[in-house]
Amino acid sequence: MNQHRLQVDIKPAEESQLDLLEEVFSPDNRSNPQYRRFEVQKKGEGVYLIAWLQDAPIGHFLLRWSGPQDEPVKQRIDVTRSAYLEAGLTVDHHRRKGTATAIIREAERLAKERGCTHIGLAVGSTDNPNAKRLYEKLGYIDWGYGDFKISWETSDRNGIRRMDSEIVIYMQKSI
């Protein structure tokens, strides 16, 4: 066990924090991902959870109530009772200190409180072994249907848009 566990507060994002969140989490991405995630929360479709170390945001996950949006997963699981975690990130120098675990545990609590029976997430199938190990440690299991590709749009500092993609597996847990 890491002896340097951080004491973080996990709270839903507030609109007044979005510029700071963009600056910390996406300084080179001009497609405003934090604003888009906050819109999900504003519409009541989920909660954009932020980990705070004192006054500094150091991690985040978007918790959706509707389950995963990816077609390969939607075809195989009951999305009506399954929450979905996406866009997980911990600031580099705070990794491996319990931040992601704290956010995930809060997300699981909220999802269960809302009546969800499962929670899932997608993780890079080959390029993110540390995250996959963490999720397994927290009780998430590979869904057993192989990997698939996810894509999203980003914009660089010059406003040039491009599509990024990643090969992922879906992992889930009963809550």
C-alpha positions in Angstrom: 0.0 0.0 0.0 1.2 3.4 -0.9 2.2 5.4 2.2 1.6 8.7 0.5 -2.2 8.6 0.2 -3.7 12.0 -0.5 -6.7 13.3 1.4 -8.9 14.6 -1.4 -12.4 16.0 -1.5 -14.6 14.6 -4.2 -17.3 17.1 -5.3 -19.4 17.7 -8.4 -18.0 20.4 -10.7 -19.4 23.9 -10.4 -19.9 26.2 -13.4 -17.6 28.8 -11.9 -14.7 26.3 -11.8 -14.8 25.3 -15.5 -12.0 27.7 -16.7 -9.7 26.4 -14.0 -10.6 22.8 -14.8 -9.8 23.4 -18.5 -6.5 25.0 -17.6 -5.4 22.1 -15.4 -6.8 19.1 -17.2 -6.8 20.1 -20.9 -4.4 23.0 -21.5 -3.7 22.0 -25.1 -7.3 21.0 -26.0 -9.5 23.8 -27.2 -12.6 21.7 -27.7 -13.7 22.5 -24.2 -14.1 19.0 -22.8 -14.7 20.2 -19.2 -17.6 22.4 -20.4 -19.1 19.4 -22.4 -18.8 17.2 -19.3 -20.4 19.8 -17.1 -23.3 20.0 -19.6 -24.0 16.3 -18.9 -24.3 17.2 -15.2 -26.4 20.3 -15.9 -28.9 18.2 -17.9 -29.2 15.7 -15.0 -27.6 12.9 -17.1 -24.7 12.4 -14.8 -22.2 14.0 -12.4 -18.9 15.5 -13.3 -16.8 14.5 -10.2 -13.7 16.5 -9.4 -11.0 15.5 -6.9 -9.7 18.5 -4.9 -6.4 18.7 -3.0 -7.1 21.8 -0.9 -7.9 24.4 -3.7 -6.4 22.5 -6.6 -8.3 20.1 -8.9 -6.1 17.0 -9.3 -8.4 14.4 -10.9 -11.8 13.8 -12.5 -14.3 11.3 -13.9 -17.6 11.8 -15.6 -20.3 9.5 -14.1 -23.2 9.0 -16.5 -26.5 7.5 -15.3 -27.4 6.2 -18.8 -24.6 3.6 -19.1 -22.0 3.5 -21.9 -22.7 5.3 -25.2 -20.6 2.9 -27.3 -22.6 0.7 -29.6 -20.6 -2.5 -29.0 -21.4 -2.3 -25.3 -25.0 -0.9 -25.6 -25.9 -4.0 -27.7 -24.8 -6.4 -24.9 -25.6 -4.8 -21.5 -28.7 -3.3 -19.9 -27.8 0.4 -19.9 -30.9 1.3 -18.0 -29.5 0.0 -14.7 -25.8 0.5 -15.4 -23.9 3.7 -14.6 -20.8 4.5 -16.7 -17.5 6.2 -15.8 -15.7 8.0 -18.5 -12.9 10.5 -19.0 -10.9 9.5 -15.9 -7.8 11.5 -15.3 -5.4 12.2 -12.4 -2.7 14.9 -12.8 0.6 13.2 -13.4 2.4 14.0 -10.2 -0.5 12.9 -8.1 -0.9 9.5 -9.6 -0.8 6.3 -7.6 -1.8 8.1 -4.4 -5.5 7.1 -4.1 -7.1 9.9 -6.1 -8.7 7.8 -8.8 -9.8 5.2 -6.2 -11.5 8.0 -4.1 -13.4 9.3 -7.2 -14.4 5.8 -8.3 -15.7 4.9 -4.8 -17.7 8.1 -4.6 -19.1 7.4 -8.1 -20.1 3.8 -7.0 -21.8 5.2 -4.0 -23.8 7.8 -6.0 -24.7 5.2 -8.7 -26.0 2.7 -6.1 -27.9 5.5 -4.4 -29.6 6.3 -7.7 -30.7 2.6 -8.1 -28.0 1.4 -10.5 -27.1 -2.3 -10.2 -23.8 -2.1 -12.2 -21.2 0.4 -13.1 -18.7 0.2 -16.0 -15.9 1.9 -17.7 -13.7 1.5 -20.8 -9.9 1.3 -20.4 -7.1 1.1 -23.0 -6.7 -2.5 -23.7 -2.9 -2.4 -24.3 -1.7 1.1 -23.5 -3.0 1.6 -20.0 -2.0 -1.4 -17.8 -1.8 0.7 -14.6 -5.4 1.9 -14.9 -6.6 -1.6 -15.8 -4.8 -3.0 -12.7 -6.4 -0.4 -10.5 -9.9 -1.2 -11.9 -9.3 -4.9 -11.3 -8.2 -4.2 -7.8 -11.4 -2.3 -7.2 -13.5 -5.3 -8.4 -14.1 -4.5 -12.1 -14.0 -7.4 -14.5 -13.4 -7.7 -18.2 -16.8 -8.0 -19.9 -15.6 -10.9 -22.0 -16.5 -9.6 -25.5 -13.1 -8.3 -26.6 -11.9 -4.8 -27.4 -13.4 -2.1 -29.5 -12.4 1.4 -30.8 -13.7 4.6 -29.3 -13.2 8.0 -30.9 -13.5 11.6 -29.8 -12.8 15.1 -31.3 -10.2 17.4 -29.9 -8.9 20.9 -31.0 -5.3 22.0 -30.5 -4.1 25.5 -29.4 -4.6 26.7 -33.0 -8.2 25.5 -33.2 -7.3 22.7 -35.5 -9.8 19.8 -35.0 -8.9 16.2 -35.2 -10.3 12.9 -34.2 -8.4 10.8 -31.6 -9.2 7.2 -30.9 -8.2 4.3 -28.7 -8.7 0.6 -28.6 -10.4 -0.2 -25.2 -12.1 -3.0 -23.3 -15.2 -2.6 -21.2 -15.0 -3.5 -17.5 -17.9 -3.6 -15.1 -18.8 -4.2 -11.5 -22.0 -5.1 -9.6 -22.8 -2.5 -7.0 
